[in-house]
Amino acid sequence: MRQLAARQPYEQWLRENQIHPCDHLPTPAHVKPTNHKTILLRQRAFGCITDEDLKFIMAQMGCNG
């Protein structure tokens, strides 16, 4: 495996060509504060996975197939 990896300078290519999207984003003029009263509604609307989903649903799916 090391011989295959040593054939080309993959690490160098990665460092030279890696793009960091956050470095190119403009700073927002205004950031809206989080509205904790409506966060669950917005999470459901946008399909967000909560810690509870991960713990009780996804973990069970992973363990039980």
mmJSON file of the N, C-alpha and C atoms, coordinates in Angstrom:
{"data_MODEL":{"atom_site":{
"group_PDB":["ATOM","ATOM","ATOM","ATOM","ATOM","ATOM","ATOM","ATOM","ATOM","ATOM","ATOM","ATOM","ATOM","ATOM","ATOM","ATOM","ATOM","ATOM","ATOM","ATOM","ATOM","ATOM","ATOM","ATOM","ATOM","ATOM","ATOM","ATOM","ATOM","ATOM","ATOM","ATOM","ATOM","ATOM","ATOM","ATOM","ATOM","ATOM","ATOM","ATOM","ATOM","ATOM","ATOM","ATOM","ATOM","ATOM","ATOM","ATOM","ATOM","ATOM","ATOM","ATOM","ATOM","ATOM","ATOM","ATOM","ATOM","ATOM","ATOM","ATOM","ATOM","ATOM","ATOM","ATOM","ATOM","ATOM","ATOM","ATOM","ATOM","ATOM","ATOM","ATOM","ATOM","ATOM","ATOM","ATOM","ATOM","ATOM","ATOM","ATOM","ATOM","ATOM","ATOM","ATOM","ATOM","ATOM","ATOM","ATOM","ATOM","ATOM","ATOM","ATOM","ATOM","ATOM","ATOM","ATOM","ATOM","ATOM","ATOM","ATOM","ATOM","ATOM","ATOM","ATOM","ATOM","ATOM","ATOM","ATOM","ATOM","ATOM","ATOM","ATOM","ATOM","ATOM","ATOM","ATOM","ATOM","ATOM","ATOM","ATOM","ATOM","ATOM","ATOM","ATOM","ATOM","ATOM","ATOM","ATOM","ATOM","ATOM","ATOM","ATOM","ATOM","ATOM","ATOM","ATOM","ATOM","ATOM","ATOM","ATOM","ATOM","ATOM","ATOM","ATOM","ATOM","ATOM","ATOM","ATOM","ATOM","ATOM","ATOM","ATOM","ATOM","ATOM","ATOM","ATOM","ATOM","ATOM","ATOM","ATOM","ATOM","ATOM","ATOM","ATOM","ATOM","ATOM","ATOM","ATOM","ATOM","ATOM","ATOM","ATOM","ATOM","ATOM","ATOM","ATOM","ATOM","ATOM","ATOM","ATOM","ATOM","ATOM","ATOM","ATOM","ATOM","ATOM","ATOM","ATOM","ATOM","ATOM","ATOM","ATOM","ATOM","ATOM","ATOM"],
"id":[1,2,3,4,5,6,7,8,9,10,11,12,13,14,15,16,17,18,19,20,21,22,23,24,25,26,27,28,29,30,31,32,33,34,35,36,37,38,39,40,41,42,43,44,45,46,47,48,49,50,51,52,53,54,55,56,57,58,59,60,61,62,63,64,65,66,67,68,69,70,71,72,73,74,75,76,77,78,79,80,81,82,83,84,85,86,87,88,89,90,91,92,93,94,95,96,97,98,99,100,101,102,103,104,105,106,107,108,109,110,111,112,113,114,115,116,117,118,119,120,121,122,123,124,125,126,127,128,129,130,131,132,133,134,135,136,137,138,139,140,141,142,143,144,145,146,147,148,149,150,151,152,153,154,155,156,157,158,159,160,161,162,163,164,165,166,167,168,169,170,171,172,173,174,175,176,177,178,179,180,181,182,183,184,185,186,187,188,189,190,191,192,193,194,195],
"type_symbol":["N","C","C","N","C","C","N","C","C","N","C","C","N","C","C","N","C","C","N","C","C","N","C","C","N","C","C","N","C","C","N","C","C","N","C","C","N","C","C","N","C","C","N","C","C","N","C","C","N","C","C","N","C","C","N","C","C","N","C","C","N","C","C","N","C","C","N","C","C","N","C","C","N","C","C","N","C","C","N","C","C","N","C","C","N","C","C","N","C","C","N","C","C","N","C","C","N","C","C","N","C","C","N","C","C","N","C","C","N","C","C","N","C","C","N","C","C","N","C","C","N","C","C","N","C","C","N","C","C","N","C","C","N","C","C","N","C","C","N","C","C","N","C","C","N","C","C","N","C","C","N","C","C","N","C","C","N","C","C","N","C","C","N","C","C","N","C","C","N","C","C","N","C","C","N","C","C","N","C","C","N","C","C","N","C","C","N","C","C","N","C","C","N","C","C"],
"label_atom_id":["N","CA","C","N","CA","C","N","CA","C","N","CA","C","N","CA","C","N","CA","C","N","CA","C","N","CA","C","N","CA","C","N","CA","C","N","CA","C","N","CA","C","N","CA","C","N","CA","C","N","CA","C","N","CA","C","N","CA","C","N","CA","C","N","CA","C","N","CA","C","N","CA","C","N","CA","C","N","CA","C","N","CA","C","N","CA","C","N","CA","C","N","CA","C","N","CA","C","N","CA","C","N","CA","C","N","CA","C","N","CA","C","N","CA","C","N","CA","C","N","CA","C","N","CA","C","N","CA","C","N","CA","C","N","CA","C","N","CA","C","N","CA","C","N","CA","C","N","CA","C","N","CA","C","N","CA","C","N","CA","C","N","CA","C","N","CA","C","N","CA","C","N","CA","C","N","CA","C","N","CA","C","N","CA","C","N","CA","C","N","CA","C","N","CA","C","N","CA","C","N","CA","C","N","CA","C","N","CA","C","N","CA","C","N","CA","C","N","CA","C","N","CA","C","N","CA","C"],
"label_alt_id":[null,null,null,null,null,null,null,null,null,null,null,null,null,null,null,null,null,null,null,null,null,null,null,null,null,null,null,null,null,null,null,null,null,null,null,null,null,null,null,null,null,null,null,null,null,null,null,null,null,null,null,null,null,null,null,null,null,null,null,null,null,null,null,null,null,null,null,null,null,null,null,null,null,null,null,null,null,null,null,null,null,null,null,null,null,null,null,null,null,null,null,null,null,null,null,null,null,null,null,null,null,null,null,null,null,null,null,null,null,null,null,null,null,null,null,null,null,null,null,null,null,null,null,null,null,null,null,null,null,null,null,null,null,null,null,null,null,null,null,null,null,null,null,null,null,null,null,null,null,null,null,null,null,null,null,null,null,null,null,null,null,null,null,null,null,null,null,null,null,null,null,null,null,null,null,null,null,null,null,null,null,null,null,null,null,null,null,null,null,null,null,null,null,null,null],
"label_comp_id":["MET","MET","MET","ARG","ARG","ARG","GLN","GLN","GLN","LEU","LEU","LEU","ALA","ALA","ALA","ALA","ALA","ALA","ARG","ARG","ARG","GLN","GLN","GLN","PRO","PRO","PRO","TYR","TYR","TYR","GLU","GLU","GLU","GLN","GLN","GLN","TRP","TRP","TRP","LEU","LEU","LEU","ARG","ARG","ARG","GLU","GLU","GLU","ASN","ASN","ASN","GLN","GLN","GLN","ILE","ILE","ILE","HIS","HIS","HIS","PRO","PRO","PRO","CYS","CYS","CYS","ASP","ASP","ASP","HIS","HIS","HIS","LEU","LEU","LEU","PRO","PRO","PRO","THR","THR","THR","PRO","PRO","PRO","ALA","ALA","ALA","HIS","HIS","HIS","VAL","VAL","VAL","LYS","LYS","LYS","PRO","PRO","PRO","THR","THR","THR","ASN","ASN","ASN","HIS","HIS","HIS","LYS","LYS","LYS","THR","THR","THR","ILE","ILE","ILE","LEU","LEU","LEU","LEU","LEU","LEU","ARG","ARG","ARG","GLN","GLN","GLN","ARG","ARG","ARG","ALA","ALA","ALA","PHE","PHE","PHE","GLY","GLY","GLY","CYS","CYS","CYS","ILE","ILE","ILE","THR","THR","THR","ASP","ASP","ASP","GLU","GLU","GLU","ASP","ASP","ASP","LEU","LEU","LEU","LYS","LYS","LYS","PHE","PHE","PHE","ILE","ILE","ILE","MET","MET","MET","ALA","ALA","ALA","GLN","GLN","GLN","MET","MET","MET","GLY","GLY","GLY","CYS","CYS","CYS","ASN","ASN","ASN","GLY","GLY","GLY"],
"label_asym_id":["A","A","A","A","A","A","A","A","A","A","A","A","A","A","A","A","A","A","A","A","A","A","A","A","A","A","A","A","A","A","A","A","A","A","A","A","A","A","A","A","A","A","A","A","A","A","A","A","A","A","A","A","A","A","A","A","A","A","A","A","A","A","A","A","A","A","A","A","A","A","A","A","A","A","A","A","A","A","A","A","A","A","A","A","A","A","A","A","A","A","A","A","A","A","A","A","A","A","A","A","A","A","A","A","A","A","A","A","A","A","A","A","A","A","A","A","A","A","A","A","A","A","A","A","A","A","A","A","A","A","A","A","A","A","A","A","A","A","A","A","A","A","A","A","A","A","A","A","A","A","A","A","A","A","A","A","A","A","A","A","A","A","A","A","A","A","A","A","A","A","A","A","A","A","A","A","A","A","A","A","A","A","A","A","A","A","A","A","A","A","A","A","A","A","A"],
"label_entity_id":["1","1","1","1","1","1","1","1","1","1","1","1","1","1","1","1","1","1","1","1","1","1","1","1","1","1","1","1","1","1","1","1","1","1","1","1","1","1","1","1","1","1","1","1","1","1","1","1","1","1","1","1","1","1","1","1","1","1","1","1","1","1","1","1","1","1","1","1","1","1","1","1","1","1","1","1","1","1","1","1","1","1","1","1","1","1","1","1","1","1","1","1","1","1","1","1","1","1","1","1","1","1","1","1","1","1","1","1","1","1","1","1","1","1","1","1","1","1","1","1","1","1","1","1","1","1","1","1","1","1","1","1","1","1","1","1","1","1","1","1","1","1","1","1","1","1","1","1","1","1","1","1","1","1","1","1","1","1","1","1","1","1","1","1","1","1","1","1","1","1","1","1","1","1","1","1","1","1","1","1","1","1","1","1","1","1","1","1","1","1","1","1","1","1","1"],
"label_seq_id":[1,1,1,2,2,2,3,3,3,4,4,4,5,5,5,6,6,6,7,7,7,8,8,8,9,9,9,10,10,10,11,11,11,12,12,12,13,13,13,14,14,14,15,15,15,16,16,16,17,17,17,18,18,18,19,19,19,20,20,20,21,21,21,22,22,22,23,23,23,24,24,24,25,25,25,26,26,26,27,27,27,28,28,28,29,29,29,30,30,30,31,31,31,32,32,32,33,33,33,34,34,34,35,35,35,36,36,36,37,37,37,38,38,38,39,39,39,40,40,40,41,41,41,42,42,42,43,43,43,44,44,44,45,45,45,46,46,46,47,47,47,48,48,48,49,49,49,50,50,50,51,51,51,52,52,52,53,53,53,54,54,54,55,55,55,56,56,56,57,57,57,58,58,58,59,59,59,60,60,60,61,61,61,62,62,62,63,63,63,64,64,64,65,65,65],
"pdbx_PDB_ins_code":[null,null,null,null,null,null,null,null,null,null,null,null,null,null,null,null,null,null,null,null,null,null,null,null,null,null,null,null,null,null,null,null,null,null,null,null,null,null,null,null,null,null,null,null,null,null,null,null,null,null,null,null,null,null,null,null,null,null,null,null,null,null,null,null,null,null,null,null,null,null,null,null,null,null,null,null,null,null,null,null,null,null,null,null,null,null,null,null,null,null,null,null,null,null,null,null,null,null,null,null,null,null,null,null,null,null,null,null,null,null,null,null,null,null,null,null,null,null,null,null,null,null,null,null,null,null,null,null,null,null,null,null,null,null,null,null,null,null,null,null,null,null,null,null,null,null,null,null,null,null,null,null,null,null,null,null,null,null,null,null,null,null,null,null,null,null,null,null,null,null,null,null,null,null,null,null,null,null,null,null,null,null,null,null,null,null,null,null,null,null,null,null,null,null,null],
"Cartn_x":[0.832,0.0,0.876,1.949,2.841,3.502,3.811,4.429,3.478,2.222,1.213,1.068,1.021,0.878,2.108,3.272,4.52,4.74,3.932,4.124,3.879,2.971,2.622,2.604,2.814,2.811,1.387,0.587,-0.827,-1.013,-0.215,-0.347,-0.07,0.944,1.28,0.144,-0.382,-1.475,-2.683,-2.963,-4.087,-3.887,-2.7,-2.415,-2.504,-2.016,-1.991,-3.366,-4.243,-5.513,-6.75,-6.565,-7.708,-8.374,-9.683,-10.463,-11.182,-11.115,-11.817,-12.932,-14.163,-15.263,-15.46,-15.259,-15.496,-14.521,-13.357,-12.38,-12.84,-13.791,-14.223,-15.594,-16.203,-17.526,-17.403,-18.275,-18.236,-18.779,-18.352,-18.868,-20.284,-21.257,-22.635,-22.774,-23.622,-23.85,-24.598,-25.487,-26.28,-26.56,-26.409,-26.714,-27.919,-28.972,-30.189,-29.96,-30.423,-30.281,-31.199,-30.846,-31.642,-32.941,-34.032,-35.335,-35.621,-35.401,-35.542,-36.993,-37.939,-39.348,-39.779,-39.125,-39.553,-38.515,-37.49,-36.411,-36.886,-37.734,-38.209,-39.031,-39.85,-40.647,-39.738,-38.717,-37.791,-36.953,-36.574,-35.821,-36.659,-37.926,-38.81,-38.994,-39.144,-39.377,-38.19,-36.988,-35.796,-35.142,-35.778,-35.28,-34.013,-33.815,-32.613,-32.686,-31.563,-31.478,-31.008,-31.748,-31.404,-30.595,-30.03,-29.31,-30.237,-31.498,-32.467,-32.694,-32.777,-32.923,-31.749,-30.556,-29.365,-29.352,-29.718,-29.658,-30.711,-31.94,-33.03,-33.424,-33.191,-33.626,-32.439,-31.483,-30.364,-29.509,-29.287,-28.478,-29.169,-30.483,-31.221,-31.159,-31.256,-31.174,-29.8,-28.767,-27.413,-27.166,-27.692,-27.473,-28.313,-29.507,-30.438,-30.563,-29.868,-29.908,-31.208],
"Cartn_y":[-1.189,0.0,1.251,1.248,2.414,2.675,1.594,1.768,2.483,2.107,2.749,4.224,4.523,5.904,6.735,6.111,6.827,7.115,6.561,6.752,8.186,8.87,10.245,11.109,12.425,13.307,13.724,12.758,13.016,14.056,13.977,14.94,16.358,16.518,17.832,18.338,17.478,17.862,18.31,17.595,17.946,19.32,19.547,20.844,21.988,21.773,22.826,23.103,22.122,22.26,22.242,22.076,22.014,23.382,23.385,24.617,24.642,25.764,25.971,26.979,26.516,27.416,28.564,28.323,29.378,30.537,30.294,31.361,32.357,31.963,32.797,33.428,33.168,33.726,35.13,36.029,37.372,37.348,38.294,38.417,38.974,38.333,38.833,40.193,41.026,42.355,42.26,41.264,41.111,39.628,39.154,37.773,37.775,37.072,37.016,36.121,36.545,35.694,34.47,33.412,32.193,32.406,31.972,32.046,30.664,30.508,29.2,28.737,29.655,29.265,28.511,28.777,28.145,27.175,26.856,26.031,24.628,23.999,22.656,22.663,23.689,23.814,23.976,24.8,25.004,23.761,23.042,21.8,20.776,20.673,19.737,20.16,21.464,21.975,21.709,21.799,21.638,20.267,19.356,17.992,17.844,18.716,18.633,17.425,16.848,15.725,16.265,15.981,16.451,15.398,15.775,14.819,13.675,14.009,12.991,11.997,12.51,11.625,10.662,11.194,10.356,9.29,9.692,8.77,7.67,8.03,7.067,6.417,7.081,6.52,5.982,6.842,6.446,5.359,5.473,4.461,3.104,3.073,1.822,1.241,2.116,1.636,1.056,1.699,1.21,-0.112,-0.242,-1.467,-2.634,-2.327,-3.383,-3.581,-2.772,-2.914,-2.445],
"Cartn_z":[0.0,0.0,0.0,0.772,0.823,-0.519,-1.24,-2.55,-3.505,-3.43,-4.27,-3.898,-2.609,-2.151,-2.487,-2.536,-2.804,-4.287,-5.151,-6.589,-7.035,-6.375,-6.742,-5.484,-5.616,-4.446,-4.054,-3.64,-3.352,-2.25,-1.205,-0.102,-0.585,-1.391,-1.932,-2.829,-3.69,-4.573,-3.754,-2.683,-1.837,-1.212,-0.624,0.005,-1.012,-2.213,-3.227,-3.838,-3.843,-4.561,-3.684,-2.4,-1.503,-1.423,-1.473,-1.406,-0.067,0.608,1.877,1.62,1.414,1.046,2.038,3.307,4.304,4.149,3.567,3.363,2.304,1.465,0.351,0.571,1.704,1.976,2.558,2.136,2.726,4.153,4.948,6.31,6.23,6.866,6.786,7.469,6.904,7.469,8.796,8.893,10.112,10.316,11.514,11.85,12.777,12.345,13.162,14.364,15.53,16.712,16.602,17.289,17.266,18.021,17.41,18.058,18.637,19.925,20.565,20.627,20.491,20.549,19.291,18.17,16.919,16.353,17.113,16.566,16.187,16.966,16.631,15.352,15.169,13.951,12.733,12.857,11.746,11.47,12.508,12.308,11.555,11.907,11.202,9.747,9.523,8.174,7.259,7.793,6.971,7.112,7.838,7.939,8.75,9.724,10.552,11.482,11.74,12.667,14.008,15.054,16.385,17.123,18.259,19.098,19.513,19.764,20.161,19.016,17.785,16.628,16.533,16.7,16.616,17.694,18.887,20.026,19.937,19.664,19.761,18.436,17.329,16.049,15.252,14.975,14.129,14.793,16.097,16.797,16.717,16.892,16.813,15.405,14.405,13.02,12.74,13.254,13.045,13.748,14.949,15.723,15.21,14.754,14.367,12.86,12.103,10.634,10.089],
"occupancy":[1.0,1.0,1.0,1.0,1.0,1.0,1.0,1.0,1.0,1.0,1.0,1.0,1.0,1.0,1.0,1.0,1.0,1.0,1.0,1.0,1.0,1.0,1.0,1.0,1.0,1.0,1.0,1.0,1.0,1.0,1.0,1.0,1.0,1.0,1.0,1.0,1.0,1.0,1.0,1.0,1.0,1.0,1.0,1.0,1.0,1.0,1.0,1.0,1.0,1.0,1.0,1.0,1.0,1.0,1.0,1.0,1.0,1.0,1.0,1.0,1.0,1.0,1.0,1.0,1.0,1.0,1.0,1.0,1.0,1.0,1.0,1.0,1.0,1.0,1.0,1.0,1.0,1.0,1.0,1.0,1.0,1.0,1.0,1.0,1.0,1.0,1.0,1.0,1.0,1.0,1.0,1.0,1.0,1.0,1.0,1.0,1.0,1.0,1.0,1.0,1.0,1.0,1.0,1.0,1.0,1.0,1.0,1.0,1.0,1.0,1.0,1.0,1.0,1.0,1.0,1.0,1.0,1.0,1.0,1.0,1.0,1.0,1.0,1.0,1.0,1.0,1.0,1.0,1.0,1.0,1.0,1.0,1.0,1.0,1.0,1.0,1.0,1.0,1.0,1.0,1.0,1.0,1.0,1.0,1.0,1.0,1.0,1.0,1.0,1.0,1.0,1.0,1.0,1.0,1.0,1.0,1.0,1.0,1.0,1.0,1.0,1.0,1.0,1.0,1.0,1.0,1.0,1.0,1.0,1.0,1.0,1.0,1.0,1.0,1.0,1.0,1.0,1.0,1.0,1.0,1.0,1.0,1.0,1.0,1.0,1.0,1.0,1.0,1.0,1.0,1.0,1.0,1.0,1.0,1.0],
"B_iso_or_equiv":[0.0,0.0,0.0,0.0,0.0,0.0,0.0,0.0,0.0,0.0,0.0,0.0,0.0,0.0,0.0,0.0,0.0,0.0,0.0,0.0,0.0,0.0,0.0,0.0,0.0,0.0,0.0,0.0,0.0,0.0,0.0,0.0,0.0,0.0,0.0,0.0,0.0,0.0,0.0,0.0,0.0,0.0,0.0,0.0,0.0,0.0,0.0,0.0,0.0,0.0,0.0,0.0,0.0,0.0,0.0,0.0,0.0,0.0,0.0,0.0,0.0,0.0,0.0,0.0,0.0,0.0,0.0,0.0,0.0,0.0,0.0,0.0,0.0,0.0,0.0,0.0,0.0,0.0,0.0,0.0,0.0,0.0,0.0,0.0,0.0,0.0,0.0,0.0,0.0,0.0,0.0,0.0,0.0,0.0,0.0,0.0,0.0,0.0,0.0,0.0,0.0,0.0,0.0,0.0,0.0,0.0,0.0,0.0,0.0,0.0,0.0,0.0,0.0,0.0,0.0,0.0,0.0,0.0,0.0,0.0,0.0,0.0,0.0,0.0,0.0,0.0,0.0,0.0,0.0,0.0,0.0,0.0,0.0,0.0,0.0,0.0,0.0,0.0,0.0,0.0,0.0,0.0,0.0,0.0,0.0,0.0,0.0,0.0,0.0,0.0,0.0,0.0,0.0,0.0,0.0,0.0,0.0,0.0,0.0,0.0,0.0,0.0,0.0,0.0,0.0,0.0,0.0,0.0,0.0,0.0,0.0,0.0,0.0,0.0,0.0,0.0,0.0,0.0,0.0,0.0,0.0,0.0,0.0,0.0,0.0,0.0,0.0,0.0,0.0,0.0,0.0,0.0,0.0,0.0,0.0],
"pdbx_formal_charge":[null,null,null,null,null,null,null,null,null,null,null,null,null,null,null,null,null,null,null,null,null,null,null,null,null,null,null,null,null,null,null,null,null,null,null,null,null,null,null,null,null,null,null,null,null,null,null,null,null,null,null,null,null,null,null,null,null,null,null,null,null,null,null,null,null,null,null,null,null,null,null,null,null,null,null,null,null,null,null,null,null,null,null,null,null,null,null,null,null,null,null,null,null,null,null,null,null,null,null,null,null,null,null,null,null,null,null,null,null,null,null,null,null,null,null,null,null,null,null,null,null,null,null,null,null,null,null,null,null,null,null,null,null,null,null,null,null,null,null,null,null,null,null,null,null,null,null,null,null,null,null,null,null,null,null,null,null,null,null,null,null,null,null,null,null,null,null,null,null,null,null,null,null,null,null,null,null,null,null,null,null,null,null,null,null,null,null,null,null,null,null,null,null,null,null],
"auth_seq_id":[1,1,1,2,2,2,3,3,3,4,4,4,5,5,5,6,6,6,7,7,7,8,8,8,9,9,9,10,10,10,11,11,11,12,12,12,13,13,13,14,14,14,15,15,15,16,16,16,17,17,17,18,18,18,19,19,19,20,20,20,21,21,21,22,22,22,23,23,23,24,24,24,25,25,25,26,26,26,27,27,27,28,28,28,29,29,29,30,30,30,31,31,31,32,32,32,33,33,33,34,34,34,35,35,35,36,36,36,37,37,37,38,38,38,39,39,39,40,40,40,41,41,41,42,42,42,43,43,43,44,44,44,45,45,45,46,46,46,47,47,47,48,48,48,49,49,49,50,50,50,51,51,51,52,52,52,53,53,53,54,54,54,55,55,55,56,56,56,57,57,57,58,58,58,59,59,59,60,60,60,61,61,61,62,62,62,63,63,63,64,64,64,65,65,65],
"auth_comp_id":["MET","MET","MET","ARG","ARG","ARG","GLN","GLN","GLN","LEU","LEU","LEU","ALA","ALA","ALA","ALA","ALA","ALA","ARG","ARG","ARG","GLN","GLN","GLN","PRO","PRO","PRO","TYR","TYR","TYR","GLU","GLU","GLU","GLN","GLN","GLN","TRP","TRP","TRP","LEU","LEU","LEU","ARG","ARG","ARG","GLU","GLU","GLU","ASN","ASN","ASN","GLN","GLN","GLN","ILE","ILE","ILE","HIS","HIS","HIS","PRO","PRO","PRO","CYS","CYS","CYS","ASP","ASP","ASP","HIS","HIS","HIS","LEU","LEU","LEU","PRO","PRO","PRO","THR","THR","THR","PRO","PRO","PRO","ALA","ALA","ALA","HIS","HIS","HIS","VAL","VAL","VAL","LYS","LYS","LYS","PRO","PRO","PRO","THR","THR","THR","ASN","ASN","ASN","HIS","HIS","HIS","LYS","LYS","LYS","THR","THR","THR","ILE","ILE","ILE","LEU","LEU","LEU","LEU","LEU","LEU","ARG","ARG","ARG","GLN","GLN","GLN","ARG","ARG","ARG","ALA","ALA","ALA","PHE","PHE","PHE","GLY","GLY","GLY","CYS","CYS","CYS","ILE","ILE","ILE","THR","THR","THR","ASP","ASP","ASP","GLU","GLU","GLU","ASP","ASP","ASP","LEU","LEU","LEU","LYS","LYS","LYS","PHE","PHE","PHE","ILE","ILE","ILE","MET","MET","MET","ALA","ALA","ALA","GLN","GLN","GLN","MET","MET","MET","GLY","GLY","GLY","CYS","CYS","CYS","ASN","ASN","ASN","GLY","GLY","GLY"],
"auth_asym_id":["A","A","A","A","A","A","A","A","A","A","A","A","A","A","A","A","A","A","A","A","A","A","A","A","A","A","A","A","A","A","A","A","A","A","A","A","A","A","A","A","A","A","A","A","A","A","A","A","A","A","A","A","A","A","A","A","A","A","A","A","A","A","A","A","A","A","A","A","A","A","A","A","A","A","A","A","A","A","A","A","A","A","A","A","A","A","A","A","A","A","A","A","A","A","A","A","A","A","A","A","A","A","A","A","A","A","A","A","A","A","A","A","A","A","A","A","A","A","A","A","A","A","A","A","A","A","A","A","A","A","A","A","A","A","A","A","A","A","A","A","A","A","A","A","A","A","A","A","A","A","A","A","A","A","A","A","A","A","A","A","A","A","A","A","A","A","A","A","A","A","A","A","A","A","A","A","A","A","A","A","A","A","A","A","A","A","A","A","A","A","A","A","A","A","A"],
"auth_atom_id":["N","CA","C","N","CA","C","N","CA","C","N","CA","C","N","CA","C","N","CA","C","N","CA","C","N","CA","C","N","CA","C","N","CA","C","N","CA","C","N","CA","C","N","CA","C","N","CA","C","N","CA","C","N","CA","C","N","CA","C","N","CA","C","N","CA","C","N","CA","C","N","CA","C","N","CA","C","N","CA","C","N","CA","C","N","CA","C","N","CA","C","N","CA","C","N","CA","C","N","CA","C","N","CA","C","N","CA","C","N","CA","C","N","CA","C","N","CA","C","N","CA","C","N","CA","C","N","CA","C","N","CA","C","N","CA","C","N","CA","C","N","CA","C","N","CA","C","N","CA","C","N","CA","C","N","CA","C","N","CA","C","N","CA","C","N","CA","C","N","CA","C","N","CA","C","N","CA","C","N","CA","C","N","CA","C","N","CA","C","N","CA","C","N","CA","C","N","CA","C","N","CA","C","N","CA","C","N","CA","C","N","CA","C","N","CA","C","N","CA","C","N","CA","C","N","CA","C"],
"pdbx_PDB_model_num":[1,1,1,1,1,1,1,1,1,1,1,1,1,1,1,1,1,1,1,1,1,1,1,1,1,1,1,1,1,1,1,1,1,1,1,1,1,1,1,1,1,1,1,1,1,1,1,1,1,1,1,1,1,1,1,1,1,1,1,1,1,1,1,1,1,1,1,1,1,1,1,1,1,1,1,1,1,1,1,1,1,1,1,1,1,1,1,1,1,1,1,1,1,1,1,1,1,1,1,1,1,1,1,1,1,1,1,1,1,1,1,1,1,1,1,1,1,1,1,1,1,1,1,1,1,1,1,1,1,1,1,1,1,1,1,1,1,1,1,1,1,1,1,1,1,1,1,1,1,1,1,1,1,1,1,1,1,1,1,1,1,1,1,1,1,1,1,1,1,1,1,1,1,1,1,1,1,1,1,1,1,1,1,1,1,1,1,1,1,1,1,1,1,1,1]
}}}
